[in-house]
Structures are given as structure tokens and as C-alpha cells.
Amino acid sequence: MSRAETDEVAPAAAGPAAGAVAAVAAAPAGVAPMAAEGRRPQTAAGFLALFRSEVALTFRRVRTMALLGILAVLPVLIGVVVRIQTGDAHGGEGPAFLAQVSQNGLFLVFTSLAVALPVFLPMTVGVVAGDSIAGEASTGTLRYLLVAPAGRTRLLAAKFAAGLVFCAAATATVALAALATGAALFPLGEVTLISGDSIGLGAALLRAVLVAGVVAASLAGLVAIGLFVSTLTGSGIAAMASTVGLVITVQILDSFPQLHAIQPYLFSHHWLSFADLLRQPMYWDGVLRNLGVQAVYVAIFGSAAWARFTSRDVTA
């Protein structure tokens, strides 16, 4: 984390933590930690307050806004390239999806998500998730958060939920930028699905919302993995690099036909199953398999992160 980000984080953590630190220092030895633990409010309102604080912290970072800016530029580049190609005398010879984008700007949403999901979206999510715990530890704010009446389990749950919010925001950034670019560069109207059927603009917009929701949910397993990696180290950079490196490694493994036996269990294998929602009728088998795999990864790595974090001796 940069010095500017540290300055943002430290007051937020030190504010609620200062009173707790003073109370612990004033209490008799051996009694203060237990008393502070016993006074922690285990209420939904307390968790929501912590969750809102984590979301605000995530989106207040310059790095986060820069990542969202890069994601917003991607659909613009795709739209401009398609526009230039279709304006060329030989533009009709491109891939089929390029022709669909040029015929209807709404299809740029689906194309942009298909391009962003294998690489750009998981890398940005990996950076945010990998920095969630390790970043706090490297700046020295984690111990203040733990002294404050938050609790390790609730803090971990709040950071995971904030990671899911970032997944939704990142996916929405790509989708909205693609929709705006598609409307500006290409006509809008009935959308021809990959099954050959046509649906109206309103129904196609609902499909776009559904596809974006599935894409965001497809990144839940990666958030849990990044959170677990973040509990293993006190360096935010190391956690981010490890999470992004894991994404690249899994993508490489998923490309070898010789590994077909294990590929269905990789968290990225079913990511592009959202294309089955662009059929009439929609096919849900692949989408449900994808969501099931993500749930398994969340359960396994979420439990591992909880076991590591709740037993970790935080000294930084």
C-alpha cells in the first residue's frame, strides 16, 4: 500500500481503536483482554457498520479506482476496434461475434464480459482480495482493528463481503461502459442470440443484468482464495502477487487437454458458462455447475482463512 493509502487507513482504524486501547491499558492485567472481548457487540447492526467501513475503505483507495478505470477503458477499446473494422472494406470477414456487435451495440456488453472475465476481472479481484488482510498487517493497522470491538470472525466476514461488493462493482463497470460505448457507436434494437433466436431490447437488457450477476458470482471463489492467501503473510504486495500468480497458473492448467480429468474442478473452468444464458431457452446446467464450484471454493478457503486468521498472532 502507498503512503497515501496508509494515511487513509490509519485514522479510520485508530479512531474506534483508540478508546479500546485506552480501556485495555486502564484495566487490571489479565482482565482487560477478556473484558474487551466480552463487550464486543455481536449484532447485525455492528456487522453492517463494519461492512460499510470496509467497503468505504476499499473504494477510497486510489489503486481501486485505477483498476476500475482500466476495466472501463476495455469495452471502449473493443468497441472502437470493431467500429474501425466494420468501416473497412473487408470488415465483414471478421469473427462472428464482431458482426453481432456491429449489428447491435448491446452485444458489446456480452463480448466485453467474455474478454474481461478470463484475465482482467480476476486480476483486479485478486489484487483487492490479496491485500485485504495482508495490507492492513503491513501498515500496522490490523492490530488496532482487532483491539477495537470488531472480533476476528466478523472482521474476516466483513472483508469477504466487501470483496464480493468489489466483484459486483468491477463487473458493473465493464457492463455499463460497454453499454454506453455500444449505444454510441452501434445501433440498438432486437438482439440475435447465439441460438439464432431474436429477443426485444427490454428482454436483452434483462439478460445483460442476469449475465453480469452470474459473472460477478463467478469470482466469489477467487475472493475466498485471495482472503486465505492474505492471512498467510504480512506483506500486501506478496499476497497480491501470489493471488494473481495463482490465477495465471490455473488458467494455464485449464488449457492443457491432458489435464481434462481435473479441469472441471478448477475455479475458472466454468467461467464462460454464462454464454448459455444467451440462448432461447436458457441453459442453466453449466451456470449451476459454475456456481456450485464457486460455493465449494468459498467453503474450503473461507474455512481455511478463518482457521488461520483466528489463531494468528498479530504483532504488526
Disulfide bonds with the S-S distance in Angstrom:
none
